[in-house]
Amino acid sequence: MKLSYSYNNNLIKIEETPNNADIEFNIHLLEEKNIKAIKAVKELFEGNDIFTDVLFYVYENHHYRVIVRPDYYVDFILQLMKHQLVNSVEWA
């Protein structure tokens, strides 16, 4: 089963591509109100004991490159939803 998600294109842009064995996300926040949310997701994964689960790279203009190990993909997407960066998640 594949996990699919949706988000508001007026608030955030998400591009997901394979990166070797991992999944790479290019996330661009279009409204500053979402900065607090993405920081909360970043802090959660940076604060755990596993250093290579989700790696965040922060760029200017509210652009983030995020590399996610496949075994943390669902956790990452659910955290985006928890912080209202993603509207819905479903198994397809």
N, C-alpha and C positions, 0 to 999 in steps of 0.2 A: 504494500500500500504506500502511496505517496502522500506526503503532507502538502497541502496547498494553503495559501493565505492571501488575504486581500488587505489593501490599505488605501487611504485617501491620497490620490495623486496630487491634490492641492497642498498637502502638508508635508509629504515625504516622497522621495524617489528611491526605489530599491532595485538594484540589479544583482542577480545571483548567477554566478558562473563557477564551473568546476576549476579547481586549482590543484593539480596532481591528485592526491588522495583526499584533499580537503575541499570545502566549499567557500568561495570568496563572495562577500557581499560588498557592493559599493552603495553606500547610503548617503543621501543628500537631504538634509533637513531644510525645508523651505520656509519654516517659521521658527523663530527663536524660542517660542514656548516649549518646543520639543527637546531643547538642549538638556534640560534637567532630566528628562526621561532617558535619553541615550546615555547620559552620564551614570544614571542609576544602574542600567544594564551593564555598562562597562565596569563599574565598581564591583558588582556582584561577581562577575567572572574573574576579575583581577584579584579579588579578595579570597578566593578559594585556594585550596592546596594544589590544584592541578594547573600548571603554568601554560600548558599548550592546548587547553580546551578551546578557548576563544581568544584570539589576538586582535586587539584594536590598534589601528593606526589613524591618528587624528590629523586632518588637513585643514587649511583655511576655508572660510566660507561654509562652515557647518557640513563638511564632507568627511565621511568616515569610511575607511576600508577595514573590513572585518573578515578574518580568516577563522573558519569554524571547522573543528574536527567532525567527521560524520557522526560519531557517537554522541555529540553534543548539539547536533542540528535542531532536534525537537526542543531541547531545553532553551536554546537561543531564541527560536521563534516564539515560544511561549512567554519568554521574558519580554520580547518586543510587544506581545499582546497585553501582558500584564501592565505594561507602562503606556498602553494606548498608542503605540506606534503602528501597530497592526490591528485592523478591525475585526477580522475573523480568521479562524483556523479550522480546517477540516481534513479528514482523511479521504482521499479520492481513490 
